[in-house]
Amino acid sequence: MGLIAILVMIAAGGAIAVGIMIVIAVAERNGGGDPGGRAALDRTRIAGSILFQLLVAGGMQPAEALRELRRVGVVSPVTAGIDIASWADRYGQSATPQQREWLLETAVRLVASPASPVPLRQYALLLDLSFSLGFHTDALARLREQYGFDYIDHAKDSRPREADRGGGAMALFVRDERDTETLLSVLGIEGTPSRQAIISAYRRMAAQIHPDRVHGQADEVRSEAAARFIEITRAYEALMAIYRD
């Protein structure tokens, strides 16, 4: 009897082990092999980390950023120092359209203030988030109108006055009165483009002159990059309003 009991225990243990292996395999397949969690849990952590990074980039202390996340109902663990664009791309791969819209709007709600313009660095990260989630910049423009805030370049104090076309704050979203041909030339586009061609040209140029690429360099270099980044963004916004198809 003792030998039979031992054999039964061995068989039961083996069955449990096989069952656990099957569960792990199914979880890895459903989670797409992403590190740091699976499915909904992984999505929640990615979203929390993106929002945390966005708040810290605006100068908020980590402890305060975590309190802000809890205030809007995000209580998952977060990873600091992430690249928002790549993490947003991961989020978008497994998220529904409603979840992607929620993340972008929540990001805007956390940084938006009618009385305090959003710094250029935070705007650039919002732009990265919007693109990586599959939206165009006009999605941010609509949220800007909804929540009543503006994007302002706070590097103006260190930038030559001529870069601001007369000095003072340089708003990112203003009505651009230049003709279409001039706007297209700003993005390096010739002829009559499609909407997708404008998007591709803007993304290419934005990646080349993104202000974060010159972070830590001389004030003049950072100021010129900021001014150029705003210039192509203005042209892009105006063209997207013209070429709607």
C-alpha positions as CSV (number, residue, x, y, z in Angstrom):
1,M,0.0,0.0,0.0
2,G,2.8,2.3,0.8
3,L,4.4,1.9,-2.6
4,I,1.0,2.5,-4.3
5,A,0.5,5.7,-2.3
6,I,4.0,6.9,-3.3
7,L,3.3,6.2,-7.0
8,V,-0.1,8.1,-6.8
9,M,1.7,11.1,-5.2
10,I,4.3,11.1,-7.9
11,A,1.7,10.9,-10.6
12,A,-0.4,13.7,-9.0
13,G,2.7,15.9,-8.7
14,G,3.6,15.3,-12.3
15,A,0.1,16.2,-13.4
16,I,0.2,19.4,-11.4
17,A,3.6,20.4,-12.9
18,V,2.3,19.8,-16.4
19,G,-0.8,21.9,-15.7
20,I,1.3,24.7,-14.4
21,M,3.5,24.6,-17.5
22,I,0.4,24.7,-19.7
23,V,-1.0,27.7,-17.9
24,I,2.3,29.6,-18.2
25,A,2.6,28.8,-21.9
26,V,-1.0,30.0,-22.5
27,A,-0.3,33.2,-20.5
28,E,2.9,33.9,-22.5
29,R,1.1,33.3,-25.8
30,N,-1.8,35.6,-24.9
31,G,0.5,38.3,-23.5
32,G,2.6,38.4,-26.7
33,G,5.8,37.7,-24.8
34,D,6.0,41.2,-23.4
35,P,8.2,41.6,-20.2
36,G,6.8,43.0,-17.0
37,G,3.3,41.4,-16.9
38,R,0.6,40.0,-19.1
39,A,-2.5,41.3,-20.9
40,A,-4.6,43.8,-18.9
41,L,-2.1,43.9,-16.0
42,D,0.7,44.7,-18.4
43,R,-1.4,47.4,-20.2
44,T,-2.2,49.1,-16.9
45,R,1.4,49.2,-15.8
46,I,2.5,50.6,-19.2
47,A,-0.2,53.3,-19.0
48,G,0.8,54.2,-15.5
49,S,4.5,54.4,-16.4
50,I,3.7,56.6,-19.4
51,L,1.6,59.0,-17.3
52,F,4.3,59.0,-14.6
53,Q,7.0,59.9,-17.0
54,L,5.0,62.7,-18.5
55,L,4.4,64.3,-15.1
56,V,8.0,64.0,-14.0
57,A,9.1,65.5,-17.4
58,G,7.1,68.6,-16.5
59,G,9.0,69.1,-13.2
60,M,6.7,67.3,-10.8
61,Q,8.4,65.3,-8.0
62,P,8.0,61.5,-8.2
63,A,6.0,61.2,-5.0
64,E,3.6,64.0,-6.2
65,A,3.3,62.3,-9.6
66,L,2.2,59.1,-8.0
67,R,-0.4,60.9,-6.0
68,E,-1.7,62.5,-9.2
69,L,-2.0,59.1,-10.8
70,R,-4.0,57.7,-7.8
71,R,-6.2,60.8,-8.0
72,V,-7.3,59.8,-11.6
73,G,-7.6,56.1,-10.6
74,V,-4.3,54.7,-11.8
75,V,-2.8,52.7,-9.0
76,S,-0.5,50.2,-10.8
77,P,3.3,50.0,-10.2
78,V,5.3,52.3,-12.5
79,T,8.7,52.2,-14.3
80,A,10.6,55.4,-14.3
81,G,12.9,56.7,-17.1
82,I,11.0,55.1,-19.9
83,D,10.8,56.1,-23.6
84,I,7.2,57.2,-24.0
85,A,7.0,56.6,-27.7
86,S,8.1,52.9,-27.6
87,W,6.0,52.2,-24.5
88,A,3.0,53.8,-26.1
89,D,3.5,51.7,-29.2
90,R,3.4,48.6,-26.9
91,Y,0.3,49.8,-25.3
92,G,-1.4,50.5,-28.6
93,Q,-0.7,47.0,-29.9
94,S,-3.0,45.3,-27.3
95,A,-5.4,48.2,-26.5
96,T,-8.8,48.9,-27.9
97,P,-9.6,52.3,-29.6
98,Q,-11.4,53.3,-26.4
99,Q,-8.4,52.5,-24.2
100,R,-6.1,54.4,-26.5
101,E,-8.4,57.4,-26.4
102,W,-8.6,57.2,-22.6
103,L,-4.8,57.2,-22.2
104,L,-4.3,60.2,-24.5
105,E,-7.1,62.2,-22.8
106,T,-5.9,61.2,-19.3
107,A,-2.4,62.4,-20.2
108,V,-3.8,65.8,-21.3
109,R,-6.0,66.1,-18.2
110,L,-3.0,65.6,-16.0
111,V,-0.9,68.3,-17.6
112,A,-3.6,70.8,-18.7
113,S,-4.1,74.0,-16.9
114,P,-5.8,77.1,-18.5
115,A,-3.6,79.3,-16.3
116,S,-0.3,77.7,-17.0
117,P,1.0,76.8,-20.5
118,V,2.5,73.4,-21.0
119,P,6.3,73.4,-21.5
120,L,7.8,72.4,-24.8
121,R,9.3,69.2,-23.4
122,Q,5.9,68.0,-22.2
123,Y,4.3,69.0,-25.5
124,A,6.9,66.9,-27.3
125,L,6.1,63.9,-25.2
126,L,2.4,64.4,-25.7
127,L,3.1,64.5,-29.4
128,D,5.1,61.2,-29.2
129,L,2.3,59.6,-27.2
130,S,-0.3,60.7,-29.7
131,F,1.7,59.4,-32.7
132,S,2.6,56.1,-31.1
133,L,-1.0,55.5,-30.1
134,G,-2.0,55.9,-33.8
135,F,-3.5,59.4,-33.6
136,H,-2.6,62.5,-35.6
137,T,-1.7,65.9,-34.1
138,D,-5.2,67.2,-34.6
139,A,-6.3,64.9,-31.8
140,L,-4.2,66.9,-29.5
141,A,-5.6,70.1,-31.0
142,R,-9.1,69.0,-30.2
143,L,-8.2,68.2,-26.6
144,R,-6.5,71.5,-26.3
145,E,-9.7,73.2,-27.2
146,Q,-11.7,71.0,-24.9
147,Y,-9.5,71.6,-21.9
148,G,-8.6,75.2,-22.7
149,F,-4.8,75.2,-22.5
150,D,-1.9,76.2,-24.7
151,Y,1.6,74.9,-25.5
152,I,4.2,77.5,-25.0
153,D,8.0,77.4,-25.4
154,H,9.6,78.4,-22.1
155,A,13.1,78.4,-23.7
156,K,12.3,81.9,-25.1
157,D,14.5,83.6,-22.5
158,S,17.6,82.0,-23.8
159,R,16.7,82.1,-27.5
160,P,17.7,85.0,-29.8
161,R,14.9,87.4,-30.1
162,E,14.9,87.1,-33.9
163,A,14.0,83.4,-33.5
164,D,10.7,84.4,-32.0
165,R,9.9,86.7,-34.9
166,G,9.9,89.8,-32.7
167,G,10.5,88.2,-29.3
168,G,8.2,87.1,-26.6
169,A,6.5,83.7,-26.1
170,M,6.1,81.6,-29.1
171,A,2.9,79.7,-29.1
172,L,2.9,76.4,-30.9
173,F,-0.7,76.4,-32.0
174,V,-1.5,79.6,-33.8
175,R,-3.3,80.3,-37.1
176,D,-0.6,80.2,-39.8
177,E,-1.5,82.7,-42.5
178,R,1.3,81.7,-45.0
179,D,0.2,80.3,-48.4
180,T,0.1,76.6,-49.0
181,E,3.2,76.4,-51.1
182,T,5.3,78.1,-48.4
183,L,3.8,75.7,-45.8
184,L,4.7,72.7,-47.9
185,S,8.3,74.0,-48.4
186,V,8.8,74.2,-44.6
187,L,8.2,70.4,-44.6
188,G,10.3,69.9,-47.7
189,I,7.4,68.8,-49.8
190,E,7.1,69.7,-53.5
191,G,4.0,69.5,-55.7
192,T,0.5,68.5,-54.5
193,P,0.8,66.0,-51.6
194,S,-1.6,63.7,-49.9
195,R,-2.5,63.9,-46.3
196,Q,-0.4,60.8,-45.6
197,A,2.6,62.4,-47.3
198,I,2.3,65.4,-45.1
199,I,2.2,63.2,-42.0
200,S,5.2,61.2,-43.1
201,A,7.2,64.4,-43.9
202,Y,6.4,65.9,-40.5
203,R,7.3,62.8,-38.6
204,R,10.6,62.5,-40.4
205,M,11.5,66.1,-39.7
206,A,10.3,66.0,-36.1
207,A,12.5,63.0,-35.4
208,Q,15.5,64.8,-36.9
209,I,15.1,68.1,-35.0
210,H,13.4,66.9,-31.8
211,P,14.5,69.2,-29.0
212,D,15.5,66.2,-26.9
213,R,18.2,65.3,-29.4
214,V,20.2,68.4,-28.3
215,H,19.4,68.2,-24.6
216,G,22.4,69.4,-22.6
217,Q,24.0,71.3,-25.4
218,A,24.6,75.1,-25.6
219,D,21.6,77.4,-25.1
220,E,21.9,78.6,-28.7
221,V,21.7,75.1,-30.1
222,R,18.7,74.2,-27.9
223,S,16.9,77.4,-28.7
224,E,17.4,77.0,-32.5
225,A,16.1,73.4,-32.3
226,A,13.0,74.6,-30.3
227,A,12.3,77.4,-32.7
228,R,12.6,75.0,-35.7
229,F,10.5,72.3,-34.1
230,I,7.7,74.8,-33.5
231,E,8.0,76.2,-37.0
232,I,7.4,72.8,-38.6
233,T,4.6,72.0,-36.2
234,R,2.8,75.2,-37.1
235,A,3.1,74.3,-40.8
236,Y,2.0,70.8,-40.2
237,E,-1.1,71.9,-38.2
238,A,-2.1,74.3,-40.9
239,L,-1.6,71.8,-43.7
240,M,-3.6,69.1,-41.9
241,A,-6.5,71.5,-41.8
242,I,-6.2,72.1,-45.5
243,Y,-5.7,68.5,-46.7
244,R,-8.5,66.7,-44.9
245,D,-8.8,63.7,-47.3
